[in-house]
Amino acid sequence: MAEPSDFPRTATYQADPAEVGRVLLLYSGGLDTSVMLRWIQEQYGAEIVTLTVDLGQPGEDWDVVVGKARDLGAVESVVVDARKEFAEDYVLPALKANALYGGGYPLFTALGRPLIAKLAVEQARATGCDTIAHGCTGKGNDQVRLEATVATLAPDLKVIAPVREWQMGREEEIAYAREHGIPVKGGTEAPPYSIDDNLWGRSSEGRAIEDLSAPPPDDVFNLVTAPEDAPDAPEDLRITFEAGRPVALNGERLPLVDLLERTAEAGARHGVGIVDHIEDRVVGLKVRDLYEVPAAAILIEAHRDLEKLVSTVHQNEFKHILDRKWAYLCYSGLWYDPLREDLDAYIDSANRYVTGEITVRLYKGTARVVARQSPYAVYDQSLAGFGESGGEFSQHASPGFIELFTLQSRMAHRIRAARNGEADGG
Ligand code: ARG
């Protein structure tokens, strides 16, 4: 097994083993970070403080995680409930930006990492740690997001990433765990997939998922009902938005965290939000991810629809360009790039009138907008219909409009055709 001094350091923020005194470890309670907890003490002779961040990942028992950290020698063990901050300051801006990386991934992991790293910096400061340790591999995006944030907010703090450096195989890791009395959940079988989740979604990667030629294995999906098993009766969900923020479900006002959870439950019941995604990672690799994102699938669809209704064609033609840029910045770990704030300023401005109600019909894997209403709708039913119009719309003016509107297109077509004809004939 590699020693900490064996690997080359290519960034200034990578810790020199001799200088590591107290380490803030981002701890999930899983095998990797549990092995890290012992290994860092052993290899660096360092004290460990663990930080576990609650972003609404379902089915976790934080007392058990803290107990485990203490058993493995952590001098201090902290769990931070960051669900509200995550929802308000990360998920809500993403929703206003209709944020879908690569057109399909609602960025739940990417949104969580800068918050986790910010809390790690705060906790490191509060507990006198000089180094932050995380369990990311060297192939993923999460290392980029965490380290970008730490290096931005706290250039003086060092980082260690043992999983990236130690090159312990799965068997070695389990042997190490055995030797050091680390409980191995679920036996010695390698877990079939790499999972990450929070209140905005759940991802699975690796193993059988890597075979692009096969449909997703059934055992991947843990959150969302298979669409074919979903109820035969559709369910309508009426979502109220105020300035881009979802505030009520079927007329009941809810705090944002509750609203996201309730929307996810409804979507999951109806098989909504399964995404089979080919993804371009920041580090160059192309991978396949399987996502379960019921809340995002419903809310982004509803938000985008309402935004379209209250905005002009010019706003609609423009905003998706910024939305895409926003998603890319977030995906690639550049949460603190000033461009994000610039984009947020526009996106918030564009959302001032995104107020109204959208009804989404959930049915066997689909979430379809079936009704909308807004005091700011740029819509006049009396003008929109097939019948006679008056006032601001005169059908008699249309031919003149068409002739002027198409002038350049028609001219260019004619001129080129004539020139090409000359060239051919000549
Ligand atoms: N592909 C997604 C992303 O880059 C999900 C990553 C999940 N992370 C994990 N450690 N399993 O954001």
Residues whose N, C-alpha, C, O or C-beta is under 5 A from the ligand:
A	BS01	LIG	T109 A110 N141 S194 I195 D196 S203 D289
